[in-house]
Amino acid sequence: MVTFELVKEIRSLPRGGNKLLFALALGTIWISAAAAAPAADAPGQATSRVPTVERDAAQWIERVRLAPCARAYTGTFVVLSSAGAMASSRIWHACDGAQQLERVEALSGTPRTVFRRNDEVRTFLPQSRVVRTDQREASGIFPRVPVVSGASISQFYGVRLLGQERVAGHVADVVWFKPQDSLRFGYRLWSERDTGLVVKLQTLGGDGRVLEQAAFSELDLNASVRAEQLSRMMDATAGFKVVAPAVVNTTALAEGWILRQPVAGFIAVSCLRRSVSASESAPSVLQCLYSDGLASISLFFESFDSQRYPAEPQVTSMGATQLLAQRVPPDTWVTVVGEVPLQTLRLFAGQLERAR
């Protein structure tokens, strides 16, 4: 059964310099912030108004996608919960041409170190002497979506530059992505002025409240981090048991699923069939990822078992992340999870249909 914990482990989202990469390293600690934005139509207060190049939504997203390879960097990334819990990680990041490498070390919680080389991820668990390998969506703060005629981020989000603020000692442009409908949340991000690297990120509810927040507390953009050094460390698995569940690229249609009607703005990005463990007899889970260029939604498909699954749909909310799990007749259990309003997940589940 796909639990919320399993979803957090296998959901496709290790991202350089943001809360999703942090989630990969520590297990996601979601934030339900008590503080509200100053106003629903103009969240956030910037400290200055230094002239900045005008960009539309797509140009801002492309800038932050390219930013991780602008410079090698190290930093400490911190997430605070509304209940007062804190978790942090240390990040090392470097590029070698088109290849990105990073190391993320948990500074709190269960000891672990996560390495990523493009879409290859290895999680070192020193206490159990285990290394878990996996394939994840390649780098970028948000999933890269295919170019589709007649569809663009700008159709679904307005963008507004709020000014500049300092984060971890660096001046950053504060950019607000305001959703144009009720199917998605808003985002406020802080993009470092020279590199474009996202140094802080907030997810905003429909009323302007901060649902999730994460940021660098310390960041060195001139770090002496080398890609080949990180690669050697990632490959140093001697003394560890390597666990590598099978991952197969596929499509929803090839697996027998279609959406009767697309959900506005969301495009299929990837579809993977994953074993839940390294055992050859282990059951598998189909995961299909959809994105509008900012928000992402994963659908997990499993064979239905009346002994393991409840009769009624299950709903869970943790910060901005919503989860809906239900039976799709006759024999499938579907878990839909994403950083979107619950009604968006219901639309996806309601549009699912067997293609054969």
Secondary structure as UniProt FT lines:
FT   HELIX           4..10
FT   TURN            16..17
FT   HELIX           19..26
FT   TURN            40..41
FT   HELIX           57..66
FT   HELIX           67..69
FT   STRAND          73..80
FT   TURN            82..83
FT   STRAND          86..96
FT   TURN            97..98
FT   STRAND          99..106
FT   STRAND          113..117
FT   TURN            118..119
FT   STRAND          120..125
FT   TURN            126..129
FT   STRAND          130..135
FT   TURN            149..150
FT   HELIX           153..156
FT   STRAND          157..167
FT   TURN            168..169
FT   STRAND          170..179
FT   TURN            182..183
FT   STRAND          186..192
FT   TURN            193..195
FT   STRAND          198..204
FT   TURN            206..207
FT   STRAND          209..220
FT   TURN            221..222
FT   HELIX           227..234
FT   TURN            238..239
FT   STRAND          241..243
FT   STRAND          247..249
FT   TURN            252..256
FT   STRAND          257..259
FT   TURN            264..265
FT   STRAND          267..275
FT   TURN            280..281
FT   STRAND          284..291
FT   STRAND          296..303
FT   TURN            306..308
FT   STRAND          314..318
FT   TURN            319..320
FT   STRAND          321..328
FT   TURN            329..331
FT   STRAND          332..338
FT   HELIX           342..351
FT   STRAND          352..354
//
